Amino acid sequence: RGHHHGCSSEEATGFGPIFEEEPLDTVYAEDSPEAKISMNCRVRANPPAAIKWWHNNWEIKLMEQPDEHYSLVGGNLVITNPEKSKHAGKYVCVAKNVYGTTISKEATVKFGYLDQFPTDEREAVYVKEGQGAVLLCAPPSRYPTEVMYRWIYNDFPNFIIPDQRRFVSQTTGNLYIAKVEASDVGNYSCFVSSPTIGKSVFSTPIPLVPQIEKEVKRYPADIRVRFPKTYALVGQNVTLECFALGNPLPHIRWRKLDADLPPNYEVSMNGALLHLINVQYEDEGSYECEALNVRGMDWYRQWLYVEGAPEWAEHINDTEKDVGSELTLSCTAVGKPLPWIRWLKDGYSYGKGELKFSSLTFEDSGMYQCIAENTWGTIYANAELRVVSCAPTFIYNPVKKTLLGAENGRVVIECKPRAAPKPRFIWKRGSELFSNSSRMFIWDDGSLEILNATKSDEGLYTCYAENDRGKANSTGTLSITEATKITVPPSDVEVTVGETTVLQCSASYDPSLDITFIWTVDSYIINFATDFDHYDITNFMGRENSGDLLIKNIQIAHAGEYICTAQTIVDNTTASANVIVRGRPGPPGGVRVEEIRDTSVKLVWSLGSDHGSLLAQHVVQTRDFFALDPEDWKTAVTSPVFLDGKAEVTEVVDLYPWMEYEFRVYAINELGAGESSLPSIKIKTWDAIPTMSPTDVDGFVGLNGELIVTWTPMKPQYFFGKKFGYVVAFKPHEDFDWKWSTIADPEARRFVYRDTIIPNTEIQVKVKGYNSKGEGPYSLTKVVFSSESGEVFFLASITVHNKALKIIFRPYDDNEAAASRVLVHSSVNQTRLENMRPDSHYLIEVRAYNGAGLGPPSEHCEMFTRRPPPSRRLRVYKYVSFTRKWLYIYWDHIYNYWNESYVEGYKILFRKEGERYGKLYTTGRHYIDFPMPETGDYVIEIRARCEGGDGPISQILVQAALGSQSLGAVSLLLLVLAWMNLGL
């Protein structure tokens, strides 16, 4: 390198090569009429750069050996009549001037082609009407592989327009027909076009022959187009395909596993295509499509990976550095997979990772390029490094004219001339030359340090700098000021939550300066503009030069070490104090169950903070599976009963066996109860034999002489184990042995013994609970009398010369006055009782009635009303087939809770809007389809059908089909999935 560069920027007017245009990847169509390829390269440089081209790492030597194919036009390389064997491959443009060499990005030249389809005849496809069909495209060999597929029906240019029934996959090229119709007969030809090279070809025809059926069968949804494992680049758009065969035409839904679909998605082609717009890394995951018709459902899922080409996070820029100095050049790129970094210097490979120079030489000047690459791409960052030298100069950075120092403090006077290589430094005060001593020290960078400064150190200080290119000096005046001292420091203080306190802080300082007070707590600087809720700076007691700290409404979080700093531009000094805040206890930690038994557990925790006031007591709380409200915590019984402030373990007793529990603990000090711990992990106590017995045991003998025993079922809390049920025992009074029977239903409330009971006997009955561990205690014994069987009346055979019958019915537990009454004509032998309570036990009696009053009552009849139906409404969805011929209605299954009656199926009422009656359907499934009504608006009502009556109604509105003539125009009707829940 002939010339050295000076330090000042004015000298450098020249610069190394910078690319303004670089060659791009090119696909050349093999039979292109233009017969040439142009690779562009435009460079800025001073002096102008010489340009060369390389092909597959060999220089194209145009000057020495002219070539009939290659020519240079400006900096551009033109290839005439390109040949695949000679000219395919990688090209780079190389630019060089006195400052260095730069290489362009690599560009590839590939030759594009699209072969013809083979001319062999294609076999005919025979399909039953209603079945699905797949016509294979089998596209010919091509480059690039990205092409567009369409299908011709019978003759060109009659292209098939995809709809809900027919789909063309852009991955395989195949044509999928969800269900074949008689009108599909004809010849089909696959049409492939390559947009890159502007060429299209089509296959020989495939005949499709539908076989006509007397009755067209229905087929379940069957997904045949399955999107493959897909890699998308961040920021791009991606389309996933999914299409199903089936009759009726399946409906397609998309979902993402474990998350919602990305916010910017679109579904088109009646659900067959899911478009994800501007894909982000968080959109990666498993996507699922589900196809559904009334015959069945099919689903498919696959991963979408999101990756990214390299992008610079930091890269190199043009740099000018002094000769002999240190330098690190680094580049960082992001991308997925993580890009790797390599370097070029003046066009040659120069290492990986980070470039470190411990002492720069002029030979290190040049053009540097860092290159980041991963599987998805390569990026270049180019910069020039210029190593310079010059004589010292203070023009840019003289020594400060006025310098200040504090008495007994430390003073540093900076000396930073521009110089390369680094100069030697000498300091003088007046004519006195300084050398390093215990109080004076000249740093490596030229600065002068004075310790324990006094008034006698005032004066004129001059810094002299010299290197092999020349020398220079610069002077400043030093004055010494009075030191800053804290006169009233803050003192330690103890306060209670919610109180206010003041920390004092005053200082003395040099009158010619300004002073500032800064407060920190546990090294966090208090910002009075944002922390004004709790902190204020004040002049408490009106003392001179003070910056007292006022702390208002103090909280536990405000405890800590507070430091007051008094600061001038010359020096600063600090003093500190501790603030202790007393408050309610903090939450105990790590609550866990260590030993589980049937009615007790061992609970362990660690002590929480006492917040400055000794812990007095701990309290344990439990929440069981049947807690109605998440906040339903109950105080537990512990052993010992009282847990003191040091307790970290206890026995929780009196728990229910076979019950799910959580536990938490809180502490109490003299300021009150603290925050509760986090709940323990849920545990289940061991099972045990039941200890409770059923209540309200009663019995009576029915009309046919059977014994009926009733009781109130036990609450689930008292089951104490799995497989809970009841044992019913009974015997005539004089018998010695009890007869007994088990009932495996934990919610059972009655038992019928069918064998005839001897009339006029006294019968004893009792009931107990049992579970898989054993049997519990019996209830109290109840005595039942069986009456003389001759007195039994059947309601239907009452013959009376009366006007009417009165039916009286009341809940079993209510008194006579609360009974309901119904009057019927004497000729009637049945009636309907209404407004009865669900899930209840009723007594019913019938009496004859005439002008003289009521006759004697019939035998009591007893009955149990059913549990009520679920009160939740169904969520209903509708969807109209593409042809507008079919209407599909489907809804989410509804399930009964334990206190509701079983859902047996669903009722669907299809009625015209404004009319009261319509057609009623029932089904056990959760979907139904109808032919689409031609005209008018309809309401569809759906409700659950249960043992105990019907659930609430959900409605959905349907408007009749479009006029048929407009169908042709609606080539791509987006599927409308209205999920309406009008009742809510």
PAGUKOL-746702 format. One record per residue (C-alpha): residue in three letters; x, y, z. Coordinates in steps of 0.001 Angstrom, whole numbers, plus 500000, padded with zeros to 6 digits. Layout:
REM residues N
ALAXYZ
...
//
This chain:
REM residues 984
ARG500000500000500000
GLY501754503145498773
HIS500200506000500735
HIS499290506403504402
HIS495972508038505209
GLY495848511031507529
CYS493541511190510580
SER491275514004509516
SER488254513120507388
GLU488932515902504868
GLU491830513993503315
ALA489742510983502220
THR487818511586499014
GLY488463508100497594
PHE486518504978498633
GLY486350501254497869
PRO483780499505495614
ILE480091499615496682
PHE477450497593494771
GLU474429499488493485
GLU473066496534491496
GLU473952492851491855
PRO473137489858489624
LEU469907487936490351
ASP468992484237490105
THR467681483549486602
VAL465615480749485052
TYR466107480629481278
ALA463456478846479199
GLU465263476325476971
ASP463273477248473883
SER463180481001474596
PRO462983483130471411
GLU465286485809472928
ALA468344483500473169
LYS470290485575475705
ILE470736486005479452
SER471852489277481053
MET473530489256484496
ASN473651492821485868
CYS476335494455488007
ARG476679498186488788
VAL479350499551491147
ARG480208502907492733
ALA483928503467493540
ASN486574506231493517
PRO488813505685491612
PRO486438503656489364
ALA486583499893489894
ALA487632497225487403
ILE484922494534486988
LYS485417490802486408
TRP483025487843486393
TRP483454484348487813
HIS481505481264486735
ASN481479478225489083
ASN484594479632490851
TRP486548480092487576
GLU487321483556486246
ILE485784484329482832
LYS488888485772481075
LEU487210487877478390
MET490327489944477629
GLU492710487025477011
GLN490364484561475287
PRO487293486080473592
ASP484217483843473790
GLU481361483620471240
HIS478819483371474130
TYR480091485888476729
SER480365489659476350
LEU480621492613478795
VAL478236495554478351
GLY479214498194480946
GLY479635495936483994
ASN476894493522482861
LEU477664490017481616
VAL475582489017478584
ILE475376485310477572
THR474256484854473953
ASN472736481531472739
PRO473159479963476220
GLU473743476204476449
LYS472745474191479494
SER475965472114479637
LYS478182475229479502
HIS476323478076481141
ALA474228476712484023
GLY475710477367487482
LYS476840480111489888
TYR477967483605488808
VAL479599486382490839
CYS480696489862489887
VAL484065491044491347
ALA484885494789491644
LYS488371496103492523
ASN490161499447493028
VAL493130500687495120
TYR491086500499498347
GLY490221496817497955
THR488069494166496295
THR484350493342496824
ILE482395490311495598
SER478694490442494684
LYS476074487988495946
GLU476087484670494114
ALA473464484344491373
THR472483481037489757
VAL471487480417486180
LYS469147477438485702
PHE467470476197482530
GLY463691475894482719
TYR461644473340480775
LEU458247471643480749
ASP458073468293478898
GLN455033467055476992
PHE452668464490478546
PRO453110460931477186
THR450768460244474252
ASP449537456820475508
GLU445804456514475892
ARG444531456860479460
GLU442259454200480967
ALA438594455010481603
VAL437433455467485206
TYR434162453724486191
VAL432440455051489324
LYS429041454441490924
GLU426795457485491094
GLY427200459100494534
GLN430687457688495067
GLY433833459813495059
ALA436417459734492249
VAL440069460767491906
LEU441512461456488431
LEU445334461326488451
CYS447242464042486566
ALA450737462373486563
PRO452423465628485402
PRO455506465438483143
SER459109466255484117
ARG459744470025484502
TYR461838472824486059
PRO460921474811488093
THR458550472329489784
GLU456053475079490784
VAL453306474911488152
MET449579475626488019
TYR447101472786487479
ARG443722473019485781
TRP441452470428484171
ILE439761470566480786
TYR436298469015480436
ASN435691467533476941
ASP437357470276474899
PHE439701473248475238
PRO439199475907476693
ASN436335474478478763
PHE438031474505482188
ILE436403472973485255
ILE435638475616487866
PRO436343474010491265
ASP433409474052493678
GLN432304472210496795
ARG432018468986494778
ARG435153469214492621
PHE438657470173493697
VAL441996470441491879
SER445008469967494155
GLN447879472340493407
THR450248469869495141
THR449528466692493167
GLY447580468113490228
ASN444842465482490692
LEU441140466196490219
TYR438940465084493121
ILE435162464677492734
ALA433488464311496160
LYS430451462519494713
VAL429974461650491070
GLU426741462708489332
ALA425323461305486123
SER426150464581484328
ASP429890464111485019
VAL430221461695482076
GLY432878462856479604
ASN436601463262478899
TYR438939464942481380
SER442396466249480597
CYS445029467633483018
PHE446364471053481945
VAL449747472126483390
SER451165475634482959
SER454547476936484119
PRO454278480702484813
THR458100481034485007
ILE458742479919481423
GLY455296480750480018
LYS454485477312478635
SER451496474938479034
VAL450887471269478125
PHE447921468934478554
SER447388465208478918
THR445512462741476724
PRO441846462534477846
ILE440693460322480728
PRO437106459104480149
LEU434877459175483291
VAL431891456823483173
PRO429363457216486025
GLN427369454002486645
ILE423751454954487253
GLU422228453509490443
LYS418551452897491199
GLU419061454337494641
VAL422078456547495210
LYS423885455396498346
ARG425313457750500944
TYR429011457585501824
PRO430822458950504884
ALA433308461818504609
ASP436737460523503522
ILE439672462960503383
ARG441728462295500215
VAL443666465553499813
ARG446053465785502764
PHE448502468660502981
PRO452074467367503545
LYS454475468416506314
THR454964472046505300
TYR457812474528505753
ALA456776478176505498
LEU459051481207505637
VAL458203483879508202
GLY456310486782506589
GLN455160484673503622
ASN451674483409502816
VAL451025479665502839
THR448041477560501729
LEU447092474187503222
GLU444815471853501195
CYS442223469421502538
PHE439407467874500528
ALA437085464956501260
LEU434958462605499184
GLY431491461706500447
ASN427746461888499880
PRO426152464182500992
LEU428952466642500258
PRO431137466889503371
HIS431602470129505228
ILE435236470972506103
ARG436372472695509293
TRP439904473754510268
ARG441475474038513686
LYS444919474358515250
LEU445885472028518064
ASP446335473659521495
ALA445694477182520143
ASP443339479300518060
LEU443878479636514318
PRO446227482594513589
PRO444375485936513536
ASN444915486533509802
TYR443648483339508222
GLU441191482906505361
VAL439278479837504250
SER438314479483500591
MET437107476865498096
ASN434290475890500495
GLY436743475066503252
ALA439200473038501155
LEU441922475720501350
LEU443254477349504525
HIS445329480449503700
LEU447642481770506406
ILE448625485353505579
ASN451983486801506718
VAL452978483719508749
GLN454772484313512084
TYR456986481975514149
GLU454186481458516701
ASP451922480082513921
GLU454078476927513860
GLY452205473871515097
SER449868471067514219
TYR446904471956511996
GLU443858469747511669
CYS441055469587509143
GLU437828467766509871
ALA435341466657507220
LEU431797465937508272
ASN428591464757506681
VAL425550462943508061
ARG427176459551507392
GLY430374460169509306
MET433402462241510098
ASP437078462052509100
TRP440028464114510280
TYR443674464647509388
ARG446445466585511069
GLN449992467559510106
TRP452752469971511180
LEU453456473383509752
TYR457020474513510475
VAL457835478220510280
GLU461443479110509502
GLY463213482262508330
ALA465983483405505974
PRO468897485282507633
GLU468423488925508632
TRP471057491198510171
ALA470743491975513871
GLU474046493883513702
HIS476578494204510912
ILE479778496030509992
ASN480023499637508750
ASP482857501601507156
THR485500502109509876
GLU488558504303510206
LYS491042503249512935
ASP494443504453514120
VAL497435502329513251
GLY498446500126516232
SER494998500216517877
GLU492722497242518733
LEU489594496356516735
THR486892493688516782
LEU484619493258513744
SER481451491298514420
CYS478215490502512628
THR475089488893514129
ALA472236487477512087
VAL468895485996513111
GLY466940483355511239
LYS465692479799511670
PRO467749477599511571
LEU470372479917513119
PRO472622481316510341
TRP476400480757510341
ILE478801483630509597
ARG481925483708507387
TRP484196486547506248
LEU485847487698503039
LYS488641490240502829
ASP489246491697499364
GLY487405488747497867
TYR489246485974499725
SER488012483790502557
TYR489078485290505922
GLY487750483146508763
LYS484497482586510670
GLY482713484115513672
GLU484338487315514947
LEU487460489114513608
LYS489882490438516270
PHE492895492702515637
SER495186493347518631
SER497353495948516817
LEU496213497221513419
THR498729497596510576
PHE498287499360507232
GLU498018495893505602
ASP494721495350507504
SER493043498083505397
GLY490705496774502731
MET487151495746501832
TYR485583493310504346
GLN482415491286503729
CYS480573489238506323
ILE478208486616504941
ALA475372484998506925
GLU473708481902505492
ASN471230479176506384
THR469165476745504285
TRP466807479570503223
GLY469254482171501950
THR472464484184502135
ILE472985487866502997
TYR476087490037502621
ALA477251493056504643
ASN480122495029503086
ALA482366497661504695
GLU485741499300504229
LEU488373499320506990
ARG490891502151506681
VAL493955502155508965
VAL495282505732509382
SER498202507648511000
CYS498705511360511868
ALA500638513758514110
PRO498918514637517465
THR496305517424517267
PHE494103519025519944
ILE491786520687517393
TYR488987518152518017
ASN489402517687521788
PRO491471520306523722
VAL492096520092527496
LYS489173521815529344
LYS489920525531529888
THR488466525646533456
LEU488845522631535716
LEU487214522090539153
GLY488182519803542030
ALA486923519313545598
GLU489188519808548604
ASN490639516471549791
GLY488973514893546763
ARG490277513255543618
VAL490763515276540399
VAL491189513795536896
ILE492263516062534001
GLU491691514425530609
CYS494161514694527703
LYS492778513153524508
PRO494422514460521333
ARG493804512775517996
ALA496986510901517036
ALA498084507713515277
PRO499993505776516322
LYS499315506432520039
PRO501460509332521375
ARG503694509651524497
PHE502398512131527137
ILE504168514708529369
TRP502399516983531943
LYS503660520317533328
ARG502300522863535822
GLY503839526135534659
SER507412524985534041
GLU507309522192536676
LEU507473518730535034
PHE505342515986536663
SER506401512396537186
ASN504281509669538856
SER504199509922542673
SER501966508676545491
ARG499653511685544892
MET500065512352541141
PHE499618509753538413
ILE499630509894534561
TRP497298507285533103
ASP497929505175530030
ASP495440507276527996
GLY497219510539528993
SER494876511683531802
LEU496430513234534960
GLU495051512083538347
ILE495584514120541574
LEU494612512575544966
ASN493722514507548200
ALA493687517819546312
THR494396521062548244
LYS494318524790547424
SER498068524607546671
ASP497299522379543622
GLU495547525290541808
GLY497247526599538628
LEU497854526128534878
TYR498257522511533653
THR499628521680530140
CYS499539518274528379
TYR502236517568525699
ALA501695514717523165
GLU504262513359520651
ASN504488510465518121
ASP506654509704515061
ARG504533512066512908
GLY504835515193515138
LYS503792516854518466
ALA501215519230520060
ASN500063520595523501
SER496991522028525282
THR496422523904528628
GLY493674524363531302
THR493288526117534724
LEU492478524098537913
SER490513525591540868
ILE489813523740544173
THR486392524131545895
GLU485129523317549440
ALA484190519591549825
THR480548518539550228
LYS479688516953553637
ILE476465515468555038
THR475689517356558272
VAL472388515650559285
PRO472311511972558163
PRO469101509874558119
SER468559507455561052
ASP467070503945561243
VAL463306503836561771
GLU460600501204562419
VAL457039501922561172
THR453743500085560714
VAL452014499590557339
GLY449968502681556382
GLU451960505153558502
THR454071508117557321
THR457724508789558192
VAL460525511252557302
LEU464208510434556684
GLN466370513543557258
CYS469357514524555113
SER471273517870555106
ALA474677518853553689
SER477276521670553612
TYR479027522554550289
ASP480923525232548374
PRO478713528347547972
SER479784528822544323
LEU478166525474543343
ASP474648524013543187
ILE473613520935545203
THR471192518064544397
PHE469857515346546704
ILE469285511844545282
TRP467606509002547231
THR467899505306546503
VAL466235502324548200
ASP468035498971547855
SER469942500519544867
TYR466704501571543074
ILE466711505336542382
ILE463484506954543611
ASN461822508945540826
PHE459626511561542505
ALA457712512242539277
THR456402508669539061
ASP456550507490542712
PHE454599510467544140
ASP451966508115545698
HIS454454507115548373
TYR457522509385548111
ASP458131513127548277
ILE461250515250548822
THR460651517877551460
ASN462398520448553655
PHE461313519039557009
MET461883521463559954
GLY462960524137557396
ARG466704523383557738
GLU469154524927555266
ASN470375522794552325
SER468297519722553140
GLY466577517105550971
ASP464504515106553470
LEU462559512087552174
LEU458874511837553106
ILE457416508299552859
LYS453568508251552886
ASN451156505297553341
ILE454131502978553785
GLN453810499361552610
ILE455825496184553261
ALA457512496656549864
HIS458988499991551016
ALA461239498400553664
GLY464976498418552895
GLU468196500406553013
TYR467742504071552018
ILE470805506034550828
CYS470887509846550583
THR473436511245548090
ALA474341514960548204
GLN475887515832544836
THR477597518837543215
ILE479302518884539822
VAL482614518452541640
ASP481927515685544193
ASN479293513738546089
THR478844512099549502
THR476355509613550951
ALA474700508470554204
SER472295505578554750
ALA469590504301557135
ASN467355501230557371
VAL463559501389557292
ILE461809498425558915
VAL458079498084558138
ARG455821496121560468
GLY452769494568558822
ARG450533491524558705
PRO452388488283557970
GLY453393487233554465
PRO451965484001552988
PRO453476480711554235
GLY455257478772551471
GLY455414475260550033
VAL452248473778551548
ARG452296470030550882
VAL450605466855552118
GLU453060464247553396
GLU450943461399554773
ILE447398460578553647
ARG444947458473555699
ASP441189458040555534
THR440142460937557804
SER443420462770558399
VAL446558463983556618
LYS449935465352557706
LEU450406468889556388
VAL453830470597556132
TRP454691474200555159
SER457493476729555568
LEU457145479943557588
GLY456316483131555721
SER457804486525556654
ASP456615487954560003
HIS457002491525558643
GLY458533492802561862
SER455911491522564286
LEU456216488031565780
LEU453904485351564355
ALA451326484358566984
GLN449300481636565262
HIS448803479599562080
VAL445400478595560671
VAL444802475722558209
GLN441898475856555728
THR440451473135553476
ARG438354473059550343
ASP436717469823549214
PHE435376468573545886
PHE431813469676546714
ALA432704473314547494
LEU430174475295545458
ASP432228478447545180
PRO435996478637544444
GLU436270480836547567
ASP434531478256549787
TRP437440477614552161
LYS436592476200555590
THR438771476283558711
ALA440139472791559298
VAL440262470893562582
THR443915470249563481
SER445798468272566092
PRO447063470084568123
VAL444021472367567902
PHE446084475575568362
LEU449048476079565999
ASP451537478641567309
GLY453667481066565286
LYS456550478588564957
ALA454392475673563721
GLU455419474214560342
VAL453625470857560523
THR450266469591561791
GLU447782466778561533
VAL444505467811559802
VAL441720465614561236
ASP437947465057560844
LEU438176464805557042
TYR435743462811554911
PRO437214459566553507
TRP437464459195549687
MET437223462963549195
GLU439336465302547087
TYR440892468084549201
GLU443140471102548869
PHE444778472845551837
ARG446143476317552495
VAL447643478077555531
TYR447761481658556781
ALA449545483243559745
ILE448389485814562332
ASN450498488416564184
GLU449466491328566413
LEU448553493379563317
GLY446079490769562058
ALA445701487838559683
GLY448120487677556741
GLU447774486524553163
SER446980482834552546
SER449536480499550998
LEU449005479027547544
PRO446792475888547755
SER448484472501548048
ILE448238469979545209
LYS444801468242545290
ILE444835464903547121
LYS442173462261547794
THR441818460733551260
TRP441712456950551523
ASP438374455164551350
ALA436681453789554473
ILE433527451990555576
PRO430485454344555631
THR429609455699559088
MET426311457418558256
SER423025455718557474
PRO420133456829555238
THR417386458932556900
ASP413582459112556544
VAL413273455339556086
ASP409633454424555559
GLY407554451752553888
PHE404059450737552831
VAL402342447914551054
GLY401220448658547516
LEU397971447820545667
ASN399207444388544597
GLY400499443426548038
GLU404145444330547244
LEU406358445936549909
ILE407740449379548964
VAL410566450831551084
THR411620454482550680
TRP414427456616552141
THR416332459838551518
PRO419571459058549576
MET422831459799551335
LYS424881462818550231
PRO427971462011548095
GLN430222463343550905
TYR429178460334552987
PHE429836457626550351
PHE433392457277551789
GLY434486455070548855
LYS433747453775545376
LYS430869451479544307
PHE428455452967546836
GLY424961451480547166
TYR422253450476549688
VAL421285447324551556
VAL417543447097552340
ALA416551444628555108
PHE412998443640556125
LYS411150440897558017
PRO407738440184559470
HIS407792441077563161
GLU407664437504564414
ASP410343436124562032
PHE413837435627563367
ASP415802436097560085
TRP415935439298558072
LYS415537439188554293
TRP417784441687552475
SER418591443020549048
THR421333445315547631
ILE420769448265545295
ALA423902449405543449
ASP422602452895542589
PRO423923455564545037
GLU421001457846544108
ALA418290455200544623
ARG415488456233546969
ARG413083453269546881
PHE412985449491546761
VAL410059447234545776
TYR409772443656547101
ARG407449441873544652
ASP406480438783546667
THR403049439169548229
ILE403092440134551876
ILE400689438337554233
PRO397855440801555074
ASN397490442217558572
THR401125441699559529
GLU403646444038561079
ILE406796444375558953
GLN410116445838560114
VAL412343447624557552
LYS415791449197557796
VAL418395450493555269
LYS422182450953555332
GLY424865452173552897
TYR427799450121551617
ASN430888450713549444
SER433869448673548229
LYS435377448775551761
GLY432337447407553588
GLU428909448173555019
GLY427861451051557257
PRO425395451073560159
TYR421694450416559659
SER419137453173559969
LEU416545453070562739
THR414056450265562197
LYS410636451349560888
VAL407466449289561400
VAL405032448964558450
PHE401515447451558600
SER400076445536555682
SER396310446006555373
GLU393555443506554513
SER393871442977550761
GLY390079442977550222
GLU389958446707550812
VAL392100447564547804
PHE390203449572545175
PHE391312450056541622
LEU390622453625540591
ALA389061452608537323
SER386390450474538982
ILE384861453072541276
THR381126453153540478
VAL379436456166541947
HIS376245458051541367
ASN378036461317541615
LYS378713464307539526
ALA382475464364539888
LEU385680462942541277
LYS388197465063543148
ILE391882464104542839
ILE394074465434545647
PHE397873465265545327
ARG400637466645547541
PRO404412466260548005
TYR405088463441550477
ASP406647465753553089
ASP403973468509552895
ASN400844468691554988
GLU397299468294553741
ALA396754472047553460
ALA399486472372550823
ALA397846469807548523
SER396706470571544955
ARG393244469496543782
VAL391809468576540375
LEU388100468008539614
VAL387069465615536788
HIS383690464373535524
SER382515461110537063
SER382526459347533685
VAL386289459899533315
ASN388746457304534642
GLN392047459154533978
THR393450462679534167
ARG396678464618533887
LEU398305466203536960
GLU400257469354536159
ASN402678471778537857
MET404273469034539937
ARG407786469547541337
PRO410554467635539550
ASP412533464943541385
SER409878464686544150
HIS407855462057546022
TYR404030462526545764
LEU400983461073547518
ILE397745460926545466
GLU394207460069546502
VAL390858460111544672
ARG387504460953546304
ALA383996460957544925
TYR382315464338545076
ASN378724465529544865
GLY376442468151546353
ALA376658466440549760
GLY380446466842549836
LEU383445464507549570
GLY383262460727549878
PRO385903458578551649
PRO389404458534550110
SER390684455779547865
GLU393831453828548737
HIS396791456249548695
CYS398793456029545513
GLU402422457128545539
MET404645458270542721
PHE408031459832542073
THR408361462631539528
ARG411410462581537297
ARG414442464823537569
PRO414216468019535526
PRO415832468195532066
PRO419135470109531680
SER418409473834531652
ARG421241474673529227
ARG420431475698525677
LEU421942473884522717
ARG424505475702520546
VAL423202475303516993
TYR425098475645513688
LYS423709475597510160
TYR425298475182506813
VAL423874475244503296
SER425242473006500545
PHE426966474658497585
THR424099473910495250
ARG421670475407497818
LYS419712472118497614
TRP420468470855501119
LEU420388472405504550
TYR422489470853507327
ILE421779471618510978
TYR424078470383513715
TRP424546471163517405
ASP426822470286520318
HIS425692467286522395
ILE424331468240525797
TYR425036466076528850
ASN423019465818532057
TYR424421466575535506
TRP423696464094538338
ASN420628466058539468
GLU419113466263535945
SER417360463629533901
TYR419077461625531162
VAL419073463076527625
GLU417418460484525359
GLY417643462454522120
TYR416563465660520411
LYS413328467104518991
ILE413527469294515890
LEU410521471411514839
PHE410674472795511287
ARG408027475513510870
LYS407297478527508684
GLU407982481845510366
GLY404776483214511869
GLU403068479792511977
ARG402681477872515208
TYR402837474295513951
GLY405223472542511612
LYS406866469190511068
LEU408377467480514139
TYR411417465177513861
THR413230463238516591
THR416804461920516464
GLY419446460508518770
ARG422246462096516704
HIS423435465682516894
TYR422839466584513258
ILE420028466428510671
ASP419661467475507040
PHE416641468780505090
PRO415966469600501437
MET416305473377501213
PRO412867475070501094
GLU412206476865497773
THR410509479979499182
GLY409748481687502464
ASP411502482046505795
TYR411609479179508282
VAL412376478771511958
ILE414018475590513204
GLU413600474874516918
ILE415730472263518668
ARG415432471007522243
ALA416760468071524228
ARG414268465209524889
CYS414676463763528397
GLU412956461368530810
GLY411827464359532854
GLY410495466448529966
ASP412000468648527266
GLY414879471118527658
PRO414787474807526618
ILE414390475698522941
SER417221476985520713
GLN416168478630517451
ILE417883479233514141
LEU416450481105511118
VAL416655479849507545
GLN415927481847504409
ALA414897479960501302
ALA417242479132498402
LEU418462481813495965
GLY416697482105492635
SER418181479263490539
GLN419179481529487637
SER421808483356489721
LEU423681480158490561
GLY425975480253487547
ALA427319483632488611
VAL428104482437492108
SER431061480344491067
LEU432797480461494390
LEU430277480843497169
LEU432094481028500464
LEU430727478625502968
VAL428860480521505603
LEU429070478913508968
ALA426705480953511051
TRP426723479732514548
MET423792481459516005
ASN422476481160519451
LEU419579483504519372
GLY418078482400522649
LEU421045483437524793
//
